[in-house]
Amino acid sequence: MSLVPRLQSELAQFRRDGVYKELLYLDSPQAPRVRMEGRGEVIVLSSNNYLGLCDTLEVVSAGKAALDRFGAGTASVRFICGTFTVHRKLEAACARLVGTPAALSFVSCWNANEAVPGCLLGEEDIILSDQFNHASIIDGLRLAKAITRCQTAVYKHADLTDLEEKLRAAKDRRTRMVITDGVFSMEGSIAPLPDLAALCRRHDAVLVVDDSHSTGVLGRTGRGTAEHFGMVGQVDIITSTLGKALGGAAGGFVAADEAVCDYLTQRARPQLFSNALPPTVAASALASIEYLEQHPERVDTLRQNSSYFREQLLAAGFKPLAGETPIIPVILGETAKAIEMSRQLLDEGLFVTGFGFPVVPQGQARIRCQISAAHTRDDLDEALAAMKKVGRRLGLV
Ligand SMILES: Cc1ncc(COP(=O)(O)O)c(C=O)c1O
C-alpha cells in the first residue's frame, strides 16, 4: 500500500478507537481563560503557563523591543553568523536561576535533551534513564546509542535499588550518567533528588535532571527541584525549557559547568546545525527570569492555588494522584474514557486534556489538571464545578 492511503486508514482507525486528537484553536493569549474558536471563553487547566507569564506585560514588551532592536531571525547558526548579545544575557540568567556556573540555550528542551547524551558520551560510556522520563529523554538516548554507540539502560521509576544494581554492573564504564525528570509530567511527582545525588556520588556518576516542569515551579523562589530539596549547586547538569513557566514562548537550555557548556557549543549537533532561538523569544525568556527574580511571591501563589485545587478535588470525591506540584492527574483507566471526560468538560467550558496509551501506561489513562499562579479563586471554583458535574455524570464521584 502506498504511503497516503496507509496513513488515511490508520487515521480512520484512531477515530474509531476514540484516540484521535482534535486540535483546538485559540484566538487570544495563553492565560487562565482563553478565547477558543467555536467555543468562546473557556477556562484552561491544561497549559504549562505555571506562573502566568505568557501574557505578562514585561515579558511581551521585552519581545517587542527585541524585535525592533535585533530584527526577526538569527539567519544562521551561532558560530557561523554571530550570536546575539541577548543570548549571552539569557544564558547568564538561566545559570543564575538554577545555580550552575554556566548555561547554553537551545531552540527547545527537546534539542537540549538530544544534545546532552549524544554529544557528551562515547562508546565506553553508559546512560541510565528513569522509566517514566519524558519522550525527549527517551529519544535522546536512542539517538546517542545510534550516534556514539554508548550503552543505555532504563531503571524502574524512582527505584534507587534497581538503579544501584545497574550502576554497579556499569562500574567499568568510563562515564556513568544518570538522567531523570525533576517533576514527572504525567504523574506530578518529584524525583527523589537527595537519594539520587548521593547514589551518583557513591558510584561516581554524572547526574542530569530535566527540570522542565520544575523551573519556576519548585523551591521557595522557583529555582527548581534542587531548591525544593535545599540542594542548589549540587546537580551536575540541568536541562530545562523556556516554553513552560518561563514565559511559555519556546526554547530550552543546558545548565552546567563551563566546560560542559563550552563542549556543547563546540560539538552539539543541534547547536552546530540549527538556528539559535529568535532574539524576540530570547528576550521574552530573559524578561520572564528577571520577573521571577523580582516576584518570588508568584511561586507561593502557584503553590497555594495547587493545594486549594487538590483539596477541593479530594473533598468532591475525586482521587487525584498524591503530590505537591501543580500537576494534578486523575486516573480514569481506559484512553477513550479520558478523552470522553475531556470532551464533556470542554462542553462545560473547561479545557483539560485527557491522556492515554502510549503517553501513559496501558489502563492508566487520565485527565491532567495543571494549575497556574494566574488562576483566580473564581477560575478554580468554576473549574471544580465543571469537574463535579461531569464526574457525577460519568459515575466517578
Ligand atoms: C520533562 C520535559 N522535558 C522536555 C520537554 C520538551 O520541552 P520543549 O517544549 O522546550 O522542547 C517537555 C515538554 O513537554 C517536558 O515535559
The ligand as an SDF file (V2000), in Angstrom:
LIG
                    3D

 16 16  0  0  0  0  0  0  0  0999 V2000
   10.0570   16.9030   31.0290 C   0  0  0  0  0  0  0  0  0  0  0  0
   10.0860   17.5780   29.6960 C   0  0  0  0  0  0  0  0  0  0  0  0
   11.2600   17.7180   29.0630 N   0  0  0  0  0  0  0  0  0  0  0  0
   11.3390   18.3200   27.8670 C   0  0  0  0  0  0  0  0  0  0  0  0
   10.2360   18.8220   27.2310 C   0  0  0  0  0  0  0  0  0  0  0  0
   10.3660   19.4790   25.8930 C   0  0  0  0  0  0  0  0  0  0  0  0
   10.3980   20.8600   26.0710 O   0  0  0  0  0  0  0  0  0  0  0  0
   10.3560   21.8170   24.8160 P   0  0  0  0  0  0  0  0  0  0  0  0
    8.9160   22.1120   24.5460 O   0  0  0  0  0  0  0  0  0  0  0  0
   11.1530   23.0020   25.2260 O   0  0  0  0  0  0  0  0  0  0  0  0
   11.0080   21.0810   23.6840 O   0  0  0  0  0  0  0  0  0  0  0  0
    8.9920   18.7120   27.8490 C   0  0  0  0  0  0  0  0  0  0  0  0
    7.7750   19.2370   27.1720 C   0  0  0  0  0  0  0  0  0  0  0  0
    6.7140   18.7230   27.2120 O   0  0  0  0  0  0  0  0  0  0  0  0
    8.9110   18.0670   29.1120 C   0  0  0  0  0  0  0  0  0  0  0  0
    7.7430   17.9310   29.7350 O   0  0  0  0  0  0  0  0  0  0  0  0
  1  2  1  0
  2  3  1  0
  2 15  2  0
  3  4  2  0
  4  5  1  0
  5  6  1  0
  5 12  2  0
  6  7  1  0
  7  8  1  0
  8  9  2  0
  8 10  1  0
  8 11  1  0
 12 13  1  0
 12 15  1  0
 13 14  2  0
 15 16  1  0
M  END
$$$$
